[in-house]
Amino acid sequence: MKKAFKKFLWGIMIFSMAAMPVVRAIDTGLGLHQLATHKAALAGDFWFPNPWKYRVFSVWLAETTYQIYTNTIDKVIPVDGLIKYTSPISNDRFAITANLNRFSDNGYEISFPDYFFKKDKTGKGEWEIIKEYHRYFITFMFLRFMINLGILYFAYRFFKLFIHNFWMVVLGVVFLDNGINNAFRDTAFGFDTYIDLLLFLISALVIVKNYSPLWLIPVMVIGILNRETSLMIPVIFATVNFARDGYKIKLRNFGYSAALALIGVAGFVGLRWYYGYEPYMLVSGWYRVVENFTNYSIVSGQFAIMLILPFLSLFFLRSSPLLLRTIWITVIPVWFALHYYAFPVLESRYFLVPFALGIIPVTLFGIEKTYLDEKRPGIV
């Protein structure tokens, strides 16, 4: 096969893997809520103030990207001529299957420009509101596509640290992308969740490769402004280095762990001080654990993204490399326990971080190792 054709095929595959989750978000109908929730967030209005009120980075990023697009590309290629090709509400392109009444009294109305006609208080004409609506959705789709590309790239780099066969690494990326593509339940574009996944993959790569911990400082700053789960990054840094150093505490690594944790805690507290503390509205406890384990929608959502890989990873955990095993032990039990204890986990995308950092690489490493160990000369 000619090299140029191979590159063409890879381009199609990579583009499809990054683009299909974006299409899926719109196709289910849930992605159509993004503009209403984005504008509400800019105005400080949240359906669940704690923790959404404090996840500010993804809102800032989406709005900044929109402003850049509006003042650059849109000046050269105005959205006026693109609307008929890019409309995210075109029935010719998408099958919008969600019952949007679950999320708002306005139901379907909240996803269409008419809703924003009523909400506008600036005196804009309807055509200007329609153009703004489409500019935002072009921005949302582009931003999510680029985040997906970043996830695929850093997942490939991370898996490659432990898995030697190129096609096994690719298979791992495909498993992760399939999980992302199926993690659409009760979510729009989920910018904060996927930025979180990207930051965890970058952090894991930096930590395992033993790059300078200084790289983790901007990751931690962005992470804590994006989602409180980033508080796990200093924990991963501490446990991996503790294992790598022969289960001894080294002052340098302890200092960096403490500094990263301090950034996280300061950001966590500072956001609640600056924006005002809001009580957590959902019931937590063993009642929630039982509900999460007995709700068929939750179980099916988890299976849709992870299949049986979590169970397979248990077979191979003991034989996996020390640092990978340490990440699995650090992340998976704590992540699952806290999420199952704290709230209903209908949104299966929350489990993509442990899926990517521990479950996929442990499983594929184990399969590869088993094959190499059992391979015998003369056997085809």
N, C-alpha and C positions, 0 to 999 in steps of 0.2 A: 504494500500500500504506500503510495507516495506521501512524502513528508507533509506537503501542503494540504493534502486531503485529510491526513490525521489531525493536523492543527485545526482544520475546519470542523471536524467532528468534535474535538475537544471544546472548541468554542461554543458549539451548539449545546453540548452537554452541560458545560459550566453555566452558560446563560440560562438554560432551562432550570437548573437546580436553584439558581438565585431568584429567578422570576416566578416560578410556579407558586411558591408560598404567598407571594404578593397577589397573584391572581386568585388564589384560594381564599384569601382574606376578604376580597371583594365578592367573590362568587357566592360565598355563604351569606352575604348581606351584612355581616357584622362590621366589616371594614368601612361601611358607609356611615357608621357613627363617628368616625375619627374626627371629622371637622367640627361637629357639635361638641364633642368632648374636649377637643383642643381649644376651641374658643371659650368654653366654660372654664377650662384650666387657666387660661390667660386672665380671665376675670376673677379667678379665685373661687370658683364654684365647683364643688366636687360632690359626686354622689356618695362616696365614702372618703371623707376628709383624711382619716388616718388609715392607711399610710399614703394615699395618693397625693395629698397636699404637699408632701415632702419629697416627692419624686420629680424634681424640677428640671433635671438636665435634659431629659428627652423632649420636654415641652420647649425649652430654650432652643435646642438643636433644630427641632422641626420648624419653629418660627424663624430662626436665623436663616435656615436653608430656604424657606419661602421668600424672605426678604431679598436674599441674594439672587434667587431665580427671577423674581419680579423685576429687579433693577438691572439685570444683565441679559440673560437668555430671552426673557419675554420681550425685551426691547428690540431684539433682533428678529425673533420668531414669535410674533404676538399670539397669544392663546386663542384669539378670535378665530383663526383659521384651523386650529387644532381640535377644537371642541368636538366636532363630529367624529374624530378618530380616537379621542382619549376619554370620552365621557365614561366615568365609572358606573353610571346607572343605565347604560344602554342594554335593553333586553336582548338586543341582537348579539351581545358579546358575553353576558353573564347571566347566570341562572338564579341569583338572589333567592336563597332558600330559607333564610332565617326568619323566625317570628320576631320582628323588631319591637312588637308591643311589650315584650318582656323587659325592655330596657328603658322605655319612656312612654308616657301617656300619649305622646305624639305619634307613636308607632312608626310607620313608614315615613311619615312627614319629616321626621328629624333628619332623614338622609337625603332630602331633596332640596334644591335651591329655594322652593317656596317657603320652607321653614325659616330660612335666613332673610327672606323678604319681610316677614313679620317681626323678626328679632332686630332688624337694622334700625338704629336710631341716629344714623349719621346723615340721612338724606340721600344715600346712594340710589341711583336708578336700578331697575331690575336687571338690565343688561350688565351693568358693572358688578352686581352681586353674583350673577351667573359666571362671569369671567373669573372673579375672585375664587369662587367655588372650584372651578376647574384648575386654576393655578395651584390651589392647595392640594388637590388630589394628585396632580402631576408631581408636586413636591413630595407628598407622602409615599407615592409609589417608587419614585427615584430613591428616596432616602432609605426605605426598607430594602430595596434591591441592593444598594451599596453595603448596608449592614450585613445582608445575607452573604454577599461576596466575601466580606471580611471574615465572617464566621467560617465559611468553607475553606478559606486560605489558612487561617490559624488552626483549624481543626486538622487539616492535612499535615501541617508542620508539627503539631502536638502528637498525633498518632504515629507519625514517622519516627519519633524518638524511641518507640518501643517495638514497633512492628516493622520487619525488614522487607517483606514482600510488597512491592509497589501496588499490586492489585488488591491485596488485603487492606492496605491503607485507603485506597480508593473506595473499597467496599464499606469501610468505616465511615467515610465522609457521606456515602450514599445512605447508610443507616441513619446518620444524624439528619441529613436533609429530609429523608422520609418522615422522621419524627417531627421536624419543623413544619413540614407540609400538612401533617395530620393534627397539629396542635392548634387548631382553629376554634375550638369550642369556647364560647363566651368571650371572644376577644376580637378587637378591631385589628389595628396594625401592630399593637403590642411593642412599641418602640423601646420602652424601658426594659422589658424582658429580654429582648434580643441584643440590646446594648450590653446588658448584664452578662449574657452568655458570651459575647465577644470579649468583654473585659476579663472574664474568668479564663477563657482560652489563652489570651495574651499572658495573663499572670502565671498560669500553669507552665507555659513555655519558658518564660523568664526564670521561674523558680527551678524547674527541672534542669534546664541548661546551665543553671548557676550564673546567669548574667548578672550585671550589677543591680542590686536591689533598688538603686535610685530610679530605675525604670518604673518601679511599682508605685512611686509617689504620685505621678500624674494619674496613673490608673486608679489609685485609691481615691484621689480627690474627685475625679469624674464619677467613680463608682458610688461613692456615698451620696453624691448629689443626684444620682440616677436611681439607686435602689438600695435599701438597707441590707440586702443579702450580701453586699460587697464586704460586710464585716467578717465574712469567712475568709477573705484573701489573706489577712495577717495570720490567721490560724493555719492555713495551708502552708504559708511560708515558714512558720515556726515548726510545724510537725515534720515537714519534708527535710528541713535542714537539721533538725534534731536526729532524725533517722540517718541522714547522710553522714553526720559527724559521729557515728557510732553510739548514738543515744547519749550524747554528752551535750551540755549546754555551753555554747561558745558565746563569749561576750558580744562579739560583732553581730552575730545573727540575732541574739537576744535584743540588742539595741535596735536593730532594724525592725524586728517584729513589734517591739513596743512603740516605735515611732509610727509605723503603719497603723497599728491599733489606735494610737492616739489621734491620728488624722480621722479615722473612721468614727470614733466616739465623739470627737469634737464636732464633726459634721452632723452626726446623728442628733446630738443635743442642740447644736447651733441652729439647725433648720427648724426644730420645734420651738426654740426660743424666738427666732426671728418671725416665723409665720404664725406663732401661737399654737399652744398645745391643744390637740383634739383627742378626746377619749376614743379608745378602740371600741367599735360598735358591735362586733360579732362575738358570739359566745364561744369560748375556748374550753378545752378540757377533754375528759374521757368520753363525754357525750359526742364531741366532735370526731374523736378517733373512731368510735363505733359507726357513726354516720358515714364517714369517709370510706370505711372498709366494706360497708353494706350497701352503698349506693351504686347501682349497676352502671349509671352514667359515668361515674368517676372511674370505676374499674375498667370500663370499655375505653374511656379516654386515655387512661394510662397504657392500656394494651396497644392502642392505636399508634402511640409514638415509640414504645419500647419493646413491643412484642414479648418474647420470653427471654430477652437478653439479660435482664436483671438476675434471673435465676441461673442462667448459664454462667454469668460472671462469678457466682459463688463456687462453681466447680473449679474455676481456674485461679481464684484469688490467692491461695497459698503459694502457688508456683509462679506467680507474676513477679516482676522486678520489684525490688524494695521500695523505690520511690513511687512507682505506680500503685503498689499495694497500700502505701501510706496515704496517698491521695484518696483512694477508694475508702479506706477506713475513716479518714478524717471527714470526708464530705457526705457520703451516702447515708450513714445512720442518722447523723445530726439533721441533715436537710430533710429527709423524709419524716423524721419524728416531729420536728418543729412545724412543718407544713400540715401534717395530718392532725396535729394537736391544736393548731391555732385557728384554722378556718376551713370551710368547705373547699376542697381542691378540684372543683369542676374544671378549672382552667389548666389543662394538662401541660401547657407550655412551661409552667413553673418548674417542671422536673427535667428540663433539657440540660441544665447545668450538670447535675450528677450523671445524667445519661452520657454526656460528652466527655466529662473529666474522668469518670471511673468505669462505668458499665461497658461502653463500647470498647475502649482500648484493652481492658482486662480480658474481655471475651475473645476478641480477635487475636490478642497475644497468645492466649491459651490454646486456641485452635491451631495457630501457626506452630507453636512449640510442640503440640501433640503430633502434628503431621511430621515435623522434622525428627522427633524422637523415635517415631514408629517406622520411618522410612528405612527400607532394607535394600541392599544392592541386588540388582537383578529383578526387582519387582517393578512392573510398569504401572 
